[in-house]
């Protein structure tokens, strides 16, 4: 059975329509941040197992960026899918 992702704009779609763009966890430093802060943001990343948030791009559909919460360890189960713009609004409160 193919893995399916429920796009908030297009509905249930096969995962092959999407491309993973990386972790949604890093917080971009302010424009005047130190070189060390920018180095850490660009080059140093954790690689956790379990439930994670990732940016996915619906390349073969609405072309929106989404934040997908999924298990990256064993099951690859998708727990939630949120439009990236809505995710930023919710997490910046």
C-alpha positions in Angstrom: 0.0 0.0 0.0 1.3 3.4 -0.9 1.9 6.1 1.8 -0.7 8.8 1.7 -0.5 12.4 2.9 -3.6 14.5 3.4 -2.8 17.9 1.9 -5.0 20.6 3.5 -5.7 22.1 0.0 -5.8 19.0 -2.3 -7.0 16.2 0.0 -5.5 12.7 0.2 -2.6 12.3 -2.2 0.3 9.8 -2.6 3.6 10.8 -1.0 5.3 10.7 -4.4 3.6 14.0 -5.2 5.7 15.7 -2.4 9.3 16.4 -1.7 10.8 16.6 1.7 12.6 19.9 2.3 14.0 19.3 5.8 13.3 19.9 9.5 10.8 22.5 10.5 12.4 22.9 13.9 15.4 25.3 13.3 14.6 28.9 14.1 16.2 31.4 11.8 18.5 33.9 13.6 17.9 37.6 13.5 19.6 39.5 10.7 22.2 41.0 13.0 23.0 37.7 14.8 26.6 36.5 15.2 28.5 34.4 12.7 28.4 31.6 15.2 24.6 31.7 15.3 24.3 31.6 11.5 26.9 28.8 11.3 24.9 26.7 13.8 21.6 27.5 11.9 23.0 26.6 8.4 25.3 23.7 9.2 24.6 22.1 12.5 21.4 19.9 12.7 20.1 17.3 15.1 18.9 14.0 13.6 16.3 12.8 16.2 14.3 9.6 15.9 10.6 9.5 16.5 7.9 12.2 16.0 9.4 15.1 14.1 8.1 18.1 12.1 9.4 18.5 8.5 8.8 20.9 5.7 7.3 19.2 2.7 6.6 20.8 -0.7 3.5 19.6 -2.7 5.4 19.7 -6.0 2.8 17.9 -8.1 -0.2 19.5 -6.6 -1.0 22.9 -5.1 2.8 23.7 -4.8 2.3 24.9 -1.2 4.8 24.3 1.6 3.4 22.1 4.4 4.6 21.1 7.8 4.2 17.3 8.3 4.4 15.7 11.7 5.5 12.1 11.3 7.4 9.2 12.9 10.7 9.0 11.1 11.9 5.9 13.0 9.9 2.8 12.2 6.3 3.3 11.1 6.6 6.6 9.1 3.1 7.3 10.3 1.8 10.8 9.5 0.2 12.4 12.5 -0.7 15.9 11.1 -0.3 18.1 8.1 -0.5 21.9 8.3 0.0 24.6 5.8 3.5 26.1 6.6 2.0 29.6 6.8 -0.5 28.5 9.4 2.2 26.5 11.3 4.3 29.7 11.6 1.3 31.7 12.9 0.4 29.0 15.5 3.9 28.5 16.8 4.8 32.2 17.0 2.0 33.1 19.5 
